[in-house]
Amino acid sequence: MKRLTMRNHQREVSVDSPALRRQMRWLLNNAFKWAEYELAVHFVSAKRMALINLEYLGHEGPTDILTFDYGEAIQSGEIFICPAVAVENAKRHRDPLMVELARYLIHGLLHMNGHDDKVPAAKRKMKREEDRLLHQLLSDG
């Protein structure tokens, strides 16, 4: 089974869902090559992201992305992305919003693929892989 759902639950920021869906499919088929997956990507408001962040991580305020990996037999999980936070991060990084959102898709998939960003060395390794995949996606995808 290869199931991907993508839902925009927020109205704060306009996102190009069809383009992001195409990018996600490209990543799944060309970069990660998972035989089976069941993934849901949710674009949520800053308010909802803050609630999820507080409930599951005990952190105050909204964050850019949260990944929940449910996989056992197959890759399964949910990725929550806050476009309002992405807008601020894109400005800070001087990237277009769609590039920032593509980075979040990659970041979530890397977490589901076993990468961790809690320790500095692992975070650097994950960031390098994120940058490599983003470059590949933007040039090939």
Backbone as a printed PyTorch tensor [residue, N CA C, xyz], in Angstrom:
tensor([[[  0.8330,  -1.1700,   0.0000],
         [  0.0000,   0.0000,   0.0000],
         [  0.8870,   1.2450,   0.0000]],

        [[  0.5370,   2.1790,  -0.8580],
         [  1.2170,   3.4690,  -0.9050],
         [  0.1390,   4.5370,  -0.8260]],

        [[ -0.0690,   5.0560,   0.3930],
         [ -1.1340,   6.0300,   0.6020],
         [ -0.5550,   7.3180,   1.1720]],

        [[ -0.8420,   8.4110,   0.4800],
         [ -0.4290,   9.7370,   0.9280],
         [ -1.6640,  10.6260,   0.9420]],

        [[ -1.9300,  11.2300,   2.0870],
         [ -2.9770,  12.2400,   2.1560],
         [ -2.3350,  13.5550,   2.5760]],

        [[ -2.8380,  14.6310,   2.0080],
         [ -2.3240,  15.9580,   2.3250],
         [ -3.5230,  16.8740,   2.4960]],

        [[ -3.6220,  17.4860,   3.6630],
         [ -4.7730,  18.3400,   3.9660],
         [ -4.3100,  19.7030,   4.4710]],

        [[ -4.9760,  20.7310,   3.9660],
         [ -4.7050,  22.0900,   4.4210],
         [ -5.8310,  22.4810,   5.3770]],

        [[ -5.5270,  22.5000,   6.6750],
         [ -6.5190,  22.8070,   7.7050],
         [ -6.4460,  24.2640,   8.1700]],

        [[ -5.6920,  25.0980,   7.4850],
         [ -5.4930,  26.4760,   7.9350],
         [ -5.7960,  27.4460,   6.8090]],

        [[ -6.0370,  28.6950,   7.1940],
         [ -6.3320,  29.7440,   6.2080],
         [ -5.3890,  30.9320,   6.3480]],

        [[ -4.3860,  30.8020,   7.1970],
         [ -3.4690,  31.9290,   7.4460],
         [ -2.5550,  32.2120,   6.2590]],

        [[ -2.1030,  31.1440,   5.6040],
         [ -1.1100,  31.2700,   4.5390],
         [ -1.5560,  30.4060,   3.3640]],

        [[ -1.4910,  30.9720,   2.1800],
         [ -1.8350,  30.2110,   0.9780],
         [ -0.6840,  29.2480,   0.6480]],

        [[ -1.0200,  27.9680,   0.4680],
         [ -0.0100,  26.9800,   0.0870],
         [ -0.4490,  26.2960,  -1.2050]],

        [[  0.5110,  25.9510,  -2.0300],
         [  0.2520,  25.2690,  -3.2930],
         [  0.2430,  23.7600,  -3.0240]],

        [[ -0.8960,  23.2750,  -2.5510],
         [ -1.0120,  21.8640,  -2.1790],
         [ -0.6980,  20.9020,  -3.3260]],

        [[ -1.1920,  21.1400,  -4.5550],
         [ -0.8560,  20.2160,  -5.6420],
         [  0.6600,  20.1150,  -5.8880]],

        [[  1.3560,  21.2440,  -5.8510],
         [  2.8090,  21.2200,  -6.0660],
         [  3.5080,  20.4810,  -4.9240]],

        [[  3.0710,  20.7230,  -3.6940],
         [  3.6770,  20.0400,  -2.5430],
         [  3.3910,  18.5430,  -2.5840]],

        [[  2.2120,  18.1630,  -3.0350],
         [  1.8800,  16.7400,  -3.1820],
         [  2.8100,  16.0910,  -4.2180]],

        [[  3.0220,  16.7880,  -5.3500],
         [  3.9390,  16.2630,  -6.3840],
         [  5.3460,  16.1010,  -5.8130]],

        [[  5.8010,  17.0900,  -5.0510],
         [  7.1390,  17.0040,  -4.4560],
         [  7.2310,  15.8290,  -3.4890]],

        [[  6.1910,  15.6500,  -2.6860],
         [  6.1850,  14.5480,  -1.7260],
         [  6.2110,  13.2130,  -2.4530]],

        [[  5.4210,  13.0680,  -3.4950],
         [  5.4300,  11.8220,  -4.2790],
         [  6.8120,  11.5810,  -4.8760]],

        [[  7.4350,  12.6450,  -5.3940],
         [  8.7730,  12.5010,  -5.9650],
         [  9.7480,  12.0170,  -4.8900]],

        [[  9.7000,  12.6240,  -3.7240],
         [ 10.5880,  12.2170,  -2.6330],
         [ 10.3620,  10.7580,  -2.2600]],

        [[  9.1130,  10.3610,  -2.1260],
         [  8.7950,   8.9890,  -1.7260],
         [  9.2390,   7.9780,  -2.7840]],

        [[  9.0380,   8.3240,  -4.0600],
         [  9.3570,   7.3790,  -5.1370],
         [ 10.8200,   7.3790,  -5.5500]],

        [[ 11.4940,   8.5210,  -5.4360],
         [ 12.8550,   8.6330,  -5.9660],
         [ 13.9460,   8.7250,  -4.9090]],

        [[ 13.6600,   9.3530,  -3.7930],
         [ 14.6930,   9.5360,  -2.7650],
         [ 14.6110,   8.4710,  -1.6800]],

        [[ 13.4070,   8.2220,  -1.1860],
         [ 13.2570,   7.2910,  -0.0670],
         [ 12.9500,   5.8720,  -0.5240]],

        [[ 12.2180,   5.7340,  -1.6080],
         [ 11.9240,   4.4300,  -2.2220],
         [ 11.3480,   3.4160,  -1.2380]],

        [[ 10.4240,   3.8700,  -0.4040],
         [  9.7710,   2.9560,   0.5310],
         [  8.8020,   2.0690,  -0.2380]],

        [[  8.8420,   0.7670,   0.0250],
         [  7.9570,  -0.1790,  -0.6580],
         [  6.5010,   0.0700,  -0.2920]],

        [[  6.2620,   0.3810,   0.9740],
         [  4.9050,   0.6450,   1.4460],
         [  4.9300,   1.8120,   2.4230]],

        [[  3.8900,   2.6090,   2.3700],
         [  3.7650,   3.7100,   3.3230],
         [  2.3110,   4.1340,   3.4400]],

        [[  2.0280,   4.7330,   4.5700],
         [  0.7370,   5.3650,   4.8140],
         [  1.0360,   6.6480,   5.5740]],

        [[  1.0070,   7.7680,   4.8480],
         [  1.4230,   9.0480,   5.4090],
         [  0.3300,  10.0960,   5.2600]],

        [[  0.2570,  10.9550,   6.2490],
         [ -0.6510,  12.0980,   6.1920],
         [  0.1520,  13.3550,   6.5040]],

        [[ -0.0210,  14.3630,   5.6720],
         [  0.6090,  15.6630,   5.8890],
         [ -0.5160,  16.6550,   6.1600]],

        [[ -0.4040,  17.3700,   7.2660],
         [ -1.4220,  18.3470,   7.6680],
         [ -0.7820,  19.7260,   7.7530]],

        [[ -1.3610,  20.6890,   7.0580],
         [ -0.9500,  22.0830,   7.2020],
         [ -1.9230,  22.7070,   8.1990]],

        [[ -1.3880,  23.2000,   9.3100],
         [ -2.2330,  23.6620,  10.4050],
         [ -1.9010,  25.1060,  10.7890]],

        [[ -2.8440,  25.7440,  11.4550],
         [ -2.6680,  27.1220,  11.9120],
         [ -1.6420,  27.1740,  13.0480]],

        [[ -1.1510,  28.3620,  13.3110],
         [ -0.2030,  28.5550,  14.4130],
         [ -0.8470,  28.1700,  15.7420]],

        [[ -2.1290,  28.4870,  15.8950],
         [ -2.8300,  28.1560,  17.1350],
         [ -2.9080,  26.6360,  17.3330]],

        [[ -3.2780,  25.9250,  16.2770],
         [ -3.3830,  24.4620,  16.3950],
         [ -2.0000,  23.8390,  16.6060]],

        [[ -0.9900,  24.3630,  15.9180],
         [  0.3630,  23.8210,  16.0820],
         [  0.8470,  24.0320,  17.5150]],

        [[  0.5260,  25.1750,  18.0900],
         [  0.9220,  25.4400,  19.4850],
         [  0.2600,  24.4400,  20.4300]],

        [[ -0.9960,  24.1120,  20.1720],
         [ -1.6940,  23.1230,  21.0070],
         [ -1.0630,  21.7330,  20.8770]],

        [[ -0.7540,  21.3320,  19.6590],
         [ -0.1250,  20.0240,  19.4320],
         [  1.2610,  19.9920,  20.0750]],

        [[  2.0090,  21.0640,  19.8980],
         [  3.3640,  21.1550,  20.4550],
         [  3.3360,  21.0530,  21.9820]],

        [[  2.3770,  21.7250,  22.6000],
         [  2.2540,  21.6780,  24.0550],
         [  1.8120,  20.2930,  24.5240]],

        [[  0.8220,  19.7240,  23.8510],
         [  0.2740,  18.4330,  24.2690],
         [  1.2870,  17.2950,  24.1400]],

        [[  2.0330,  17.2510,  23.0430],
         [  2.8990,  16.1000,  22.7930],
         [  4.3560,  16.3020,  23.1940]],

        [[  4.8260,  17.5530,  23.1710],
         [  6.2320,  17.7900,  23.5170],
         [  6.4060,  18.6540,  24.7580]],

        [[  5.3220,  19.2500,  25.2320],
         [  5.4080,  20.1040,  26.4060],
         [  6.0960,  21.4270,  26.1350]],

        [[  6.1540,  21.8370,  24.8470],
         [  6.7900,  23.1000,  24.4690],
         [  5.7250,  24.1590,  24.2140]],

        [[  5.9960,  25.3730,  24.6610],
         [  5.0880,  26.5020,  24.4640],
         [  5.2220,  27.0550,  23.0480]],

        [[  4.1040,  27.4300,  22.4590],
         [  4.0970,  28.1300,  21.1790],
         [  4.1450,  27.2060,  19.9770]],

        [[  3.9010,  27.8050,  18.7920],
         [  3.9260,  27.0130,  17.5660],
         [  5.3560,  26.6830,  17.1420]],

        [[  5.5020,  25.6350,  16.3850],
         [  6.7840,  25.2590,  15.8010],
         [  6.5590,  25.0430,  14.3170]],

        [[  7.6230,  24.8610,  13.5580],
         [  7.4830,  24.7250,  12.1130],
         [  6.9430,  23.3610,  11.6910]],

        [[  7.4720,  22.2880,  12.2760],
         [  7.0910,  20.9460,  11.8630],
         [  7.1480,  19.9830,  13.0400]],

        [[  6.1860,  19.0850,  13.0830],
         [  6.1940,  17.9820,  14.0380],
         [  5.9240,  16.7030,  13.2580]],

        [[  6.6860,  15.6690,  13.5620],
         [  6.5440,  14.3830,  12.8820],
         [  6.1750,  13.3190,  13.8990]],

        [[  5.1720,  12.5440,  13.5740],
         [  4.7650,  11.4170,  14.4050],
         [  4.9470,  10.1490,  13.5810]],

        [[  5.8700,   9.3150,  14.0030],
         [  6.1960,   8.0810,  13.2950],
         [  5.4670,   6.9260,  13.9630]],

        [[  4.5310,   6.3220,  13.2330],
         [  3.7610,   5.2030,  13.7710],
         [  4.2230,   3.8730,  13.1840]],

        [[  5.2050,   3.9120,  12.2970],
         [  5.5900,   2.7450,  11.5110],
         [  6.1100,   1.5790,  12.3110]],

        [[  5.6730,   0.4330,  11.9260],
         [  6.1810,  -0.8410,  12.4430],
         [  6.4650,  -1.6880,  11.2180]],

        [[  5.4210,  -2.2860,  10.6570],
         [  5.5800,  -3.1290,   9.4760],
         [  5.7990,  -2.2900,   8.2170]],

        [[  5.1350,  -1.1180,   8.1440],
         [  5.3290,  -0.2120,   7.0080],
         [  5.6230,   1.1840,   7.5380]],

        [[  6.1190,   2.0470,   6.6680],
         [  6.3410,   3.4420,   7.0450],
         [  4.9750,   4.0960,   7.2100]],

        [[  4.6790,   4.5330,   8.4060],
         [  3.3750,   5.1110,   8.6920],
         [  3.5450,   6.2720,   9.6540]],

        [[  2.8600,   7.3790,   9.3690],
         [  2.9530,   8.5040,  10.2800],
         [  2.2370,   9.7320,   9.7800]],

        [[  2.3730,  10.7820,  10.5690],
         [  1.7730,  12.0680,  10.2470],
         [  2.8260,  13.1590,  10.3840]],

        [[  2.7410,  14.1220,   9.4970],
         [  3.6120,  15.2890,   9.5310],
         [  2.7040,  16.5070,   9.6400]],

        [[  2.9250,  17.3160,  10.6680],
         [  2.1760,  18.5500,  10.8750],
         [  3.1030,  19.7160,  10.5590]],

        [[  2.6670,  20.5840,   9.6640],
         [  3.4620,  21.7290,   9.2340],
         [  2.6530,  22.9970,   9.4760]],

        [[  3.3260,  24.0050,  10.0200],
         [  2.6700,  25.2930,  10.2670],
         [  3.1800,  26.3180,   9.2470]],

        [[  2.3940,  26.5940,   8.2010],
         [  2.8270,  27.5590,   7.1940],
         [  3.1210,  28.9600,   7.7500]],

        [[  2.4090,  29.3800,   8.8020],
         [  2.6730,  30.7040,   9.3820],
         [  4.0920,  30.7920,   9.9290]],

        [[  4.5610,  29.7290,  10.5620],
         [  5.9430,  29.6990,  11.0500],
         [  6.9060,  29.5640,   9.8610]],

        [[  6.4980,  28.8130,   8.8500],
         [  7.3310,  28.6450,   7.6590],
         [  7.5970,  29.9830,   6.9690]],

        [[  6.6010,  30.8610,   6.9450],
         [  6.7720,  32.1880,   6.3360],
         [  7.8960,  32.9450,   7.0390]],

        [[  7.8840,  32.9360,   8.3630],
         [  8.9290,  33.6340,   9.1320],
         [ 10.3090,  33.0060,   8.8940]],

        [[ 10.3680,  31.6760,   8.9010],
         [ 11.6480,  30.9950,   8.6740],
         [ 12.1630,  31.2350,   7.2540]],

        [[ 11.2580,  31.2490,   6.2840],
         [ 11.6570,  31.4970,   4.8950],
         [ 12.2630,  32.8910,   4.7570]],

        [[ 11.6570,  33.8730,   5.4250],
         [ 12.2070,  35.2340,   5.3950],
         [ 13.6040,  35.2600,   6.0020]],

        [[ 13.7590,  34.5920,   7.1520],
         [ 15.0440,  34.5740,   7.8440],
         [ 16.1220,  33.8820,   7.0040]],

        [[ 15.7340,  32.8020,   6.2980],
         [ 16.6960,  32.0580,   5.4680],
         [ 16.8140,  32.6260,   4.0580]],

        [[ 15.9670,  33.6250,   3.7640],
         [ 15.9230,  34.2410,   2.4300],
         [ 15.6120,  33.2120,   1.3480]],

        [[ 14.6510,  32.3520,   1.6320],
         [ 14.1810,  31.3430,   0.6870],
         [ 12.7110,  31.6000,   0.3700]],

        [[ 12.2710,  31.1820,  -0.8120],
         [ 10.8350,  31.2430,  -1.0980],
         [ 10.0770,  30.3010,  -0.1540]],

        [[  8.8280,  30.6240,   0.1220],
         [  8.0230,  29.8040,   1.0170],
         [  7.9590,  28.3510,   0.5430]],

        [[  7.7990,  28.1170,  -0.7520],
         [  7.6880,  26.7440,  -1.2510],
         [  8.9630,  25.9400,  -1.0120]],

        [[ 10.0990,  26.5790,  -1.0320],
         [ 11.3580,  25.8800,  -0.7320],
         [ 11.3850,  25.5080,   0.7520]],

        [[ 10.9560,  26.4250,   1.5890],
         [ 10.9170,  26.1500,   3.0300],
         [  9.9650,  24.9880,   3.3250]],

        [[  8.7990,  24.9880,   2.6790],
         [  7.8390,  23.9080,   2.8920],
         [  8.3680,  22.5730,   2.3710]],

        [[  9.0710,  22.5840,   1.2490],
         [  9.6870,  21.3540,   0.7220],
         [ 10.7300,  20.8360,   1.7120]],

        [[ 11.4830,  21.7480,   2.3150],
         [ 12.4700,  21.3580,   3.3280],
         [ 11.7800,  20.6430,   4.4930]],

        [[ 10.6150,  21.1290,   4.8920],
         [  9.8880,  20.4990,   6.0000],
         [  9.4090,  19.0990,   5.6280]],

        [[  8.9500,  18.9280,   4.3870],
         [  8.5480,  17.5860,   3.9480],
         [  9.7310,  16.6260,   4.0670]],

        [[ 10.8820,  17.0640,   3.5930],
         [ 12.1030,  16.2450,   3.6640],
         [ 12.4640,  15.9710,   5.1180]],

        [[ 12.4130,  16.9940,   5.9420],
         [ 12.7650,  16.8650,   7.3590],
         [ 11.8860,  15.8070,   8.0360]],

        [[ 10.5830,  15.8670,   7.7800],
         [  9.6700,  14.8870,   8.3600],
         [  9.9740,  13.4770,   7.8950]],

        [[ 10.2330,  13.3150,   6.6010],
         [ 10.5530,  11.9930,   6.0600],
         [ 11.8680,  11.4610,   6.6340]],

        [[ 12.8400,  12.3510,   6.8160],
         [ 14.1130,  11.9160,   7.4150],
         [ 13.9050,  11.4160,   8.8380]],

        [[ 13.0630,  12.1090,   9.6020],
         [ 12.7500,  11.6260,  10.9530],
         [ 12.1370,  10.2260,  10.8780]],

        [[ 11.2280,  10.0310,   9.9450],
         [ 10.5760,   8.7280,   9.8190],
         [ 11.5430,   7.6630,   9.3020]],

        [[ 12.6360,   8.1080,   8.7150],
         [ 13.6450,   7.1850,   8.1930],
         [ 14.7600,   6.9430,   9.2120]],

        [[ 14.5630,   7.4180,  10.4480],
         [ 15.5160,   7.1200,  11.5130],
         [ 16.4780,   8.2300,  11.8930]],

        [[ 16.4200,   9.3590,  11.2170],
         [ 17.3090,  10.4760,  11.5690],
         [ 16.8100,  11.1740,  12.8230]],

        [[ 17.7590,  11.7430,  13.5620],
         [ 17.4460,  12.4330,  14.8060],
         [ 18.1750,  13.7770,  14.7990]],

        [[ 17.5770,  14.7840,  15.4100],
         [ 18.2340,  16.0890,  15.4660],
         [ 18.3380,  16.6310,  16.8940]],

        [[ 18.3850,  15.7250,  17.8530],
         [ 18.4720,  16.1390,  19.2570],
         [ 19.9080,  16.3830,  19.7260]],

        [[ 20.8570,  15.6720,  19.1450],
         [ 22.2640,  15.8130,  19.5220],
         [ 22.9770,  16.5630,  18.3830]],

        [[ 23.9090,  17.4660,  18.7030],
         [ 24.5440,  18.2870,  17.6700],
         [ 25.1250,  17.5060,  16.4820]],

        [[ 25.8320,  16.4290,  16.7230],
         [ 26.4380,  15.6700,  15.6160],
         [ 25.3610,  15.0580,  14.7160]],

        [[ 24.3150,  14.5040,  15.3190],
         [ 23.2250,  13.9070,  14.5470],
         [ 22.4490,  14.9950,  13.8010]],

        [[ 22.3160,  16.1480,  14.4310],
         [ 21.6130,  17.2660,  13.8090],
         [ 22.3610,  17.7440,  12.5660]],

        [[ 23.6960,  17.8360,  12.6560],
         [ 24.5020,  18.2340,  11.4960],
         [ 24.3760,  17.2220,  10.3660]],

        [[ 24.4060,  15.9440,  10.7140],
         [ 24.2770,  14.8740,   9.7100],
         [ 22.9010,  14.9580,   9.0280]],

        [[ 21.8600,  15.1560,   9.8320],
         [ 20.5120,  15.2600,   9.2860],
         [ 20.3800,  16.4860,   8.3900]],

        [[ 20.9640,  17.5970,   8.7920],
         [ 20.9040,  18.8340,   8.0130],
         [ 21.6100,  18.6640,   6.6670]],

        [[ 22.7450,  17.9800,   6.6680],
         [ 23.4560,  17.7240,   5.4030],
         [ 22.5890,  16.9000,   4.4560]],

        [[ 21.9440,  15.8630,   4.9850],
         [ 21.0780,  15.0140,   4.1640],
         [ 19.8570,  15.7950,   3.6820]],

        [[ 19.3150,  16.6220,   4.5470],
         [ 18.1870,  17.4840,   4.1850],
         [ 18.5700,  18.4060,   3.0280]],

        [[ 19.7320,  19.0460,   3.1330],
         [ 20.2090,  19.9490,   2.0780],
         [ 20.4370,  19.1940,   0.7670]],

        [[ 21.0210,  18.0010,   0.8560],
         [ 21.2900,  17.1950,  -0.3400],
         [ 19.9820,  16.8350,  -1.0440]],

        [[ 19.0040,  16.3570,  -0.2650],
         [ 17.7270,  15.9590,  -0.8450],
         [ 16.9490,  17.1620,  -1.3860]],

        [[ 17.0340,  18.2900,  -0.7160],
         [ 16.3620,  19.4920,  -1.1980],
         [ 16.9480,  19.9120,  -2.5420]],

        [[ 18.2660,  19.9030,  -2.6330],
         [ 18.9320,  20.2550,  -3.8940],
         [ 18.4950,  19.2930,  -5.0000]],

        [[ 18.4720,  18.0090,  -4.6800],
         [ 18.0630,  16.9940,  -5.6610],
         [ 16.6030,  17.2180,  -6.0880]],

        [[ 15.7260,  17.4600,  -5.1260],
         [ 14.3090,  17.6840,  -5.4090],
         [ 14.1330,  18.9000,  -6.3040]],

        [[ 14.8070,  19.9870,  -5.9820],
         [ 14.6330,  21.2220,  -6.7360],
         [ 15.2210,  21.1360,  -8.1500]],

        [[ 16.2330,  20.2820,  -8.3180],
         [ 16.8180,  20.1560,  -9.6610],
         [ 16.1610,  19.0410, -10.4940]],

        [[ 15.6950,  17.9680,  -9.8420],
         [ 15.1310,  16.8150, -10.5730],
         [ 13.6230,  16.7120, -10.4560]],

        [[ 13.0780,  17.1070,  -9.2890],
         [ 11.6630,  16.8910,  -9.0040],
         [ 10.8170,  17.8660,  -9.7180]]])
